[in-house]
Amino acid sequence: MTPDLRRLASRSHDSLWLSMAVVSTLIEEMILRAQGYRLIAGVDEAGRGPLAGPVVAAAVILPLDSPALWLHMMRDSKQLAPAVRVRLYCKVVEHAVASATGVVSSAEVDSLGIGEASRLAMRLAVERLKPAPDFLLVDGYGLPSLTLPNKGVIKGDELCISIAAASILAKVTRDRLMIELDQQYPGYGFAQHKGYGTATHIQCLRELGPCAIHRRSFAPVAAMLHDQAR
């Protein structure tokens, strides 16, 4: 672990989380830079699996000409302790060449399906980048509907620094939205489980029934609505 990384992970449990995380690299970005691309954006989403709340995507153009060591601290957001994730989020927001998010509501998830809703969130994030990117590195299978050159990277949030940065921005943004929604829809525990299908969330669903931000197309919610209608 580098000295800068040790300073960022100032608590012992943060250091443990970072040391266990898969190391992301700049290999994909360096290949593209050798081909002449300069504004390379990583793209990822958060919130495919929850039973409630929006899906959020982020797009990030990192300052690849910068010698900043924090670039090499980027990891898949799921591999980071929450405190480390928030500190890296702040680094991205402050120092990225450009960053943006796209939010697609639970109602749109029900209307479009989670796959298309995730791709829409990604497209919204990319469209909001200023300056505009000249190439996209996308977690998963890419965005074939875009005319902008792009490449899907399987497990890109683990392997590619730009995508890892996008995963952090998307995750922290969505977590904060769910904390706000917890105030609007109290009793479900959204601030804690962020809409995922935990035992506590399922129990709250049984007791209170679905609220406005629950995804009616997702099986556990659909089953409860079906039971209520009988």
Helices and strands as residue ranges (DSSP letters): H 3-8, H 12-20, H 27-34, E 40-46, E 55-61, G 69-73, G 77-79, H 82-95, E 98-104, H 106-112, H 114-127, E 135-139, E 150-153, H 156-159, H 161-184, H 190-193, H 199-208, H 219-229
